[in-house]
């Protein structure tokens, strides 16, 4: 079983995969000849994956693990964490260790190997967003899990070799460090001002307009004031809500529409750049939090020219977010 190990200096939990013997060659950059598919996620290859957990199908293709689906969720064939077992938290000298218990699911976003969230229809993106919500709700029922996040990589890391459009739902018994830090900062802000910091940020972005990228009825996309990388974009609901999975249908529909617009603008402005998308939602016990606000963070992975990417622990952004937002706003989609 994998292990969760805690760094005692910064408090970060790290998943260490102890089950598979790996060689240096396993860590070389992935190579691809650019040939599109097929792969185990393509339509017609359903028997090559673990049995599906959920699928969006029409009535004429109701049979599980067969073609005819629009979105399909399966357990990862090589999971980072495993559902079976207990936490078994223990000490190892001064270190904290726990069994690698969790869930690692793959959301296959289209049967088409060459598709992407930017090229799918807005309705298809809405089906993906709804699937994220459904899987998060189901995983929340497991009291071992404190955190559930959605991670989506496009043309980065293993995604370059695999290619098929997919995202990952990861449930863990500990909080990711970034979520812990967000909670701590948000709590301190609320205790001082008695307001949600995310709500205040969103209101200022709406008032100033300089960093807005796309504005929907329920969801707003903007370049954050202290963007860490060029064209970093956040999506946030107008109405306060700590838990993404508790959002109503209108919010989810609008999130899909705004996300679709943002991804198409990024693709048009930057020639379909690599990016990482992470959906942050309140952890277990914080579902009704008055100071936390669910949101989506989208970070392109771009060459920054002569600028230093990182300096002494500080992110260095070569492009002011006001300029990035303007370029994206001006991109017709």
C-alpha positions in Angstrom: 0.0 0.0 0.0 1.2 3.6 -0.7 2.2 5.7 2.3 1.4 9.3 3.3 4.4 10.9 4.9 4.3 14.3 6.7 7.1 16.9 6.3 7.6 18.2 9.9 9.1 21.5 8.7 6.2 22.8 6.6 3.5 20.4 7.6 2.9 19.0 4.0 1.7 15.5 3.5 3.4 13.7 0.6 2.1 10.5 -1.1 4.9 8.0 -1.5 4.2 5.2 -3.9 6.0 2.2 -2.3 4.2 -0.6 -4.2 5.9 -0.5 -7.6 9.6 -0.9 -8.3 10.7 2.0 -10.5 13.9 2.5 -12.5 15.5 5.8 -13.6 14.1 5.3 -17.1 10.6 5.6 -15.7 11.2 9.3 -15.0 12.5 10.4 -18.3 10.3 12.9 -20.2 7.4 11.2 -22.0 7.8 10.8 -25.8 5.0 10.9 -28.2 4.8 10.7 -32.0 1.8 12.8 -32.1 -0.4 10.0 -33.5 -4.0 10.4 -32.1 -5.2 7.3 -30.2 -6.6 4.9 -29.7 -6.0 4.2 -26.0 -7.8 2.4 -23.2 -10.0 5.5 -22.6 -11.3 5.6 -26.2 -14.8 4.4 -27.1 -14.7 0.6 -27.8 -11.9 0.0 -25.3 -14.2 -0.1 -22.2 -13.1 -3.6 -21.2 -9.5 -2.4 -20.8 -10.3 -0.2 -17.9 -11.6 -1.1 -14.4 -15.4 -1.2 -14.3 -17.0 2.2 -14.6 -18.3 4.0 -11.5 -20.5 6.4 -13.3 -21.3 7.2 -16.9 -23.4 9.8 -18.7 -25.3 7.8 -21.4 -28.5 8.2 -23.4 -31.3 5.7 -23.0 -30.3 3.7 -26.0 -26.8 2.9 -24.5 -27.7 2.0 -20.9 -25.4 -1.0 -20.5 -22.4 -0.5 -18.4 -18.8 -0.7 -19.7 -19.9 -0.5 -23.4 -19.7 2.2 -26.0 -22.3 5.0 -26.2 -21.3 7.1 -23.3 -20.6 10.9 -23.2 -18.6 11.0 -20.0 -17.3 8.0 -18.1 -15.7 7.6 -14.6 -13.4 4.6 -13.8 -11.0 3.9 -10.9 -7.4 4.6 -11.9 -5.6 1.5 -13.3 -2.6 2.6 -11.3 -4.0 4.5 -8.3 -2.0 6.9 -6.3 -4.1 5.9 -3.2 -6.2 2.9 -2.5 -9.8 2.8 -1.2 -9.2 -0.4 0.8 -7.9 -0.4 4.4 -7.7 1.9 7.3 -5.5 4.9 8.0 -3.1 3.2 10.4 -1.6 6.5 11.4 1.7 6.0 13.3 5.0 7.5 14.2 8.3 6.8 12.6 10.7 8.5 15.0 9.9 12.1 14.8 8.0 11.6 11.5 4.2 11.0 11.0 3.2 8.2 8.6 -0.2 6.9 7.4 -1.4 4.2 5.1 -2.1 5.5 1.6 -5.9 5.3 1.9 -8.0 7.4 -0.5 -9.7 7.3 -3.9 -8.1 8.0 -7.3 -10.7 8.2 -10.1 -10.4 9.1 -13.7 -13.1 11.2 -15.4 -12.9 10.5 -19.1 -14.3 13.6 -20.6 -15.1 12.4 -24.1 -15.0 9.2 -26.2 -13.0 11.2 -28.8 -9.3 10.9 -28.2 -8.6 14.2 -30.0 -11.1 16.3 -28.1 -10.4 18.8 -25.3 -12.6 20.9 -23.0 -12.0 23.8 -25.3 -13.2 22.0 -28.4 -16.1 20.2 -26.8 -19.5 21.9 -26.9 -20.7 23.9 -23.9 -23.3 21.2 -23.1 -20.6 18.5 -23.1 -18.5 20.6 -20.7 -21.5 20.9 -18.5 -21.8 17.1 -18.4 -18.2 16.9 -17.3 -18.7 19.5 -14.5 -21.9 17.7 -13.3 -19.9 14.5 -13.2 -17.2 16.1 -11.0 -20.0 17.2 -8.6 -21.6 13.7 -8.6 -18.4 11.9 -7.8 -17.5 14.4 -5.1 -20.9 13.9 -3.4 -20.4 10.2 -3.4 -16.9 10.3 -2.0 -18.0 12.7 0.7 -20.0 9.8 2.2 -16.7 8.1 3.2 -15.8 9.5 6.6 -12.1 8.6 6.1 -11.7 11.3 3.6 -11.2 15.0 4.6 -10.5 16.4 1.2 -11.7 15.8 -2.4 -10.2 17.8 -5.2 -10.5 17.8 -9.0 -7.3 18.0 -11.0 -7.1 18.5 -14.7 -3.9 18.6 -16.7 -3.8 19.5 -20.4 -0.6 18.7 -22.4 1.5 18.5 -19.3 3.3 15.6 -17.7 1.8 12.2 -18.2 -1.0 13.8 -20.2 1.4 14.4 -23.1 1.9 10.7 -23.5 -1.7 9.6 -22.7 -3.4 12.3 -24.7 -7.0 11.4 -24.1 -9.0 14.2 -22.4 -9.5 13.3 -18.8 -9.5 14.8 -15.3 -8.8 13.2 -11.9 -10.9 13.2 -8.7 -8.6 12.5 -5.7 -10.0 11.9 -2.2 -7.5 12.0 0.7 -7.6 11.6 4.5 -5.4 14.7 5.0 -5.7 18.2 3.6 -3.4 19.4 0.8 -1.1 22.1 2.1 -2.5 24.7 -0.2 -6.0 24.1 1.1 -4.8 24.2 4.7 -3.1 27.5 4.0 -6.2 29.0 2.3 -8.4 28.0 5.3 -6.0 29.5 7.8 -5.7 32.8 5.9 -9.4 33.0 5.2 -10.2 32.3 8.9 -7.8 35.0 10.1 -9.3 37.5 7.6 -12.8 36.7 8.7 -12.0 37.0 12.4 -10.6 40.5 11.8 -13.1 41.8 9.2 -16.1 39.5 9.7 -16.3 39.0 6.0 -15.3 36.2 3.6 -12.0 37.2 1.9 -13.0 35.5 -1.3 -16.3 37.5 -1.5 -14.3 40.7 -1.0 -11.8 39.8 -3.7 -14.6 39.0 -6.1 -16.4 42.3 -5.4 -13.2 44.3 -5.9 -12.6 42.6 -9.2 -16.1 43.3 -10.4 -15.8 47.0 -9.3 -12.4 47.6 -10.9 -13.0 45.4 -14.0 -9.3 45.6 -15.1 -8.7 41.9 -14.4 -12.0 40.4 -15.5 -11.8 37.8 -18.2 -15.4 36.5 -18.5 -18.5 37.3 -16.6 -21.5 35.0 -16.2 -24.8 35.3 -14.4 -23.5 33.1 -11.5 -19.7 32.7 -12.1 -17.0 35.2 -12.8 -13.5 34.5 -14.3 -10.7 36.9 -13.5 -6.9 37.2 -13.4 -5.9 37.3 -9.7 -4.3 40.5 -8.5 -1.1 38.6 -7.5 -1.1 36.1 -10.4 1.7 33.6 -10.0 2.2 32.9 -13.7 1.1 34.7 -16.9 -2.6 34.2 -17.7 -3.4 32.5 -14.4 -7.2 32.7 -14.2 -9.6 32.0 -11.3 -13.3 31.1 -11.6 -15.5 31.9 -8.6 -19.3 31.9 -8.0 -20.9 35.3 -7.2 -22.9 33.9 -4.3 -21.0 32.7 -1.3 -20.6 28.9 -1.1 -18.0 26.8 0.6 -18.7 23.5 -1.2 -18.7 23.2 -4.9 -20.6 19.9 -4.7 -23.6 21.7 -3.0 -24.0 24.2 -5.8 -27.3 24.3 -7.6 -27.9 23.4 -11.2 -27.9 27.1 -12.4 -24.4 27.7 -10.9 -23.0 24.5 -12.4 -24.4 25.3 -15.8 -22.9 28.8 -15.7 -19.5 27.4 -14.4 -19.4 25.1 -17.5 -20.3 28.0 -19.8 -17.7 30.4 -18.3 -15.0 27.7 -18.2 -15.7 26.8 -21.8 -15.3 30.5 -22.8 -12.0 30.9 -20.8 -10.5 27.7 -22.2 -11.3 28.8 -25.8 -9.8 32.2 -25.1 -6.7 30.7 -23.7 -6.4 28.3 -26.7 -7.0 31.2 -29.2 -4.6 33.6 -27.5 -1.8 31.2 -26.7 -2.2 28.4 -29.3 -3.7 25.8 -27.0 -1.2 26.0 -24.1 -0.4 23.4 -21.5 -2.3 24.1 -18.2 -3.2 22.7 -14.9 -6.8 23.2 -13.5 -7.6 22.6 -9.8 -11.0 22.8 -8.2 -10.8 23.8 -4.6 -13.8 23.0 -2.3 -14.2 23.1 1.4 -12.9 20.0 3.3 -15.0 17.8 5.5 -16.4 19.8 8.5 -16.2 23.1 6.6 -19.2 22.7 4.2 -21.0 25.6 5.8 -18.0 27.8 6.3 -18.6 31.5 6.3 -15.1 32.3 5.4 -14.2 29.7 2.7 -15.4 30.0 -0.9 -15.0 27.3 -3.6 -13.2 28.2 -6.7 -11.3 26.9 -9.8 -7.7 27.8 -10.3 -6.3 27.6 -13.9 -2.5 27.9 -14.3 -1.0 27.8 -17.8 2.5 26.4 -18.1 4.2 28.9 -20.4 7.7 30.0 -21.3 8.3 33.3 -19.6 11.2 34.5 -21.7 14.1 36.0 -19.9 12.2 36.4 -16.6 13.2 34.1 -13.7 10.3 31.7 -12.9 11.2 31.5 -9.2 13.5 33.6 -7.0 14.2 32.6 -3.5 10.8 31.1 -2.9 8.9 33.9 -4.7 6.9 33.3 -7.8 8.0 35.8 -10.6 5.3 36.6 -13.1 6.6 38.2 -16.4 3.2 39.6 -17.4 0.9 41.9 -15.3 -2.5 40.2 -14.7 -4.2 43.3 -16.0 -2.5 42.8 -19.4 -3.2 39.1 -19.4 -6.9 39.7 -18.7 -7.1 42.3 -21.5 -5.6 39.9 -24.0 -8.0 37.2 -23.1 -11.0 39.6 -23.1 -10.1 40.8 -26.6 -9.8 37.2 -28.0 -13.0 36.5 -29.9 -14.4 33.0 -29.4 
